[in-house]
Amino acid sequence: MRRRRGLALWLCAAALSAALASFGCAGGWRDRAASPVVATPLFWHAQAPGGGGFYLLGSVHIQAVDAPAFGPEIEQAYRRSDAVVVEVDVSRVTPADVESQTQRYATLPPHLRLDALLAPDTRALLARYVEAHALSAERLQRYRPWFASQMILMTELEAAGYDAALGVDRAFVDQANGEKPIAGLETLSSQFAMLDGQPLELQELMLRDVLLRSDDLVAETGELLEAWSRGDEAALERQIFEPLEEAPELQSFYAALFWQRNAAMATRLIELAGDGQTRFVVLGAGHMLGAKGIPALLAEQGFVVERVSPGEASLSPDVAAPPP
């Protein structure tokens, strides 16, 4: 039986990555360590029927300090945009907000422990992992399975040099803060609620997936980030959506994590486009893929959507460059 790929990695595309990033200060993308590699990620221009529109950048929510730089077409698009749009505006998220939402959605009642919610084999996997990594068992026991899975995931990735504070969306939020208006399509609360709303059986599956594949997470993250860096749409679709093909019981999870959110975010973007402005939109790359991805949903509503080629100097004749 093949081992599912991607489920654990893309859990961090939702609530926890935004929460962790709120504690750090990544700086804008121009402030990162110099890299000889130039990323050519998924990037589109979408022109609204009535004027205005979007530059759509598919992002990753976690990176290493030596992550590749962006080409000039992305910086040019950012400069030409009137505002920035992200999933959650983490510039407005405080540690108190994170603590409040963690208490509300991720923390078990005082009388209940994580082990009480798990099957015996999952409890054994967790105990072995905690012992091998010298983690605080009591701390993990306070949390619901979905949150414990993300804590373990981030422990593995941070030990390998990855940091949620270096995520692409966070970098552009930091760059725009005080420079351009920032709009969040979702809230930290809505993302936490989405994960906490998953059935207990699925939450345990998330935790088991991380525990069983802990030795593979870093390598798989590297593969995913490499596919993102070169804008390989087919490879990203394969890595992100392969688990659904292998385990149809994940249908409701994918619907909640991607398709329902895609539809809601596309609706909000269409509303924003009504004022004729051009916005720089940075959303997780998984939200940009396929017939249910945001570029496709905008095209269905009459937007003219075109992939931007690497190094392209003039992104749209309809967008005037700002004065020097």
Buried (B, 14 or more C-beta within 10 A) or exposed (E): EEEBBBBBBBBBBBBBBBBBBBEBEBBBBEEBEEBEEBBBBBBBBBBBEEEBBBBBBBBBBBBBEEBBBBBEBBBBBBEBBBBBBBBBBBBBBEEEBBEBBBEEBBBBEEEEBBBEBBEEEBBEBBEEBBEEEEBEBEEBBBBBBBBBBBBBBBBBBEEEEBBBBBBBBBBBBBBBBEEBEBBBBBBBBBBBBBBBEBEEEBBBBBBBBBBBBBEBBBEBBEBBBEBBBBBBBEBBBBBBBBBBEBBEEBEEBBBBBBBBBBEEBBEBBBEBBEEEBBBBBBBBBBBBBBEBBBBBBBBEBEBBBBEBEBEBEEBBEEBEEEEE
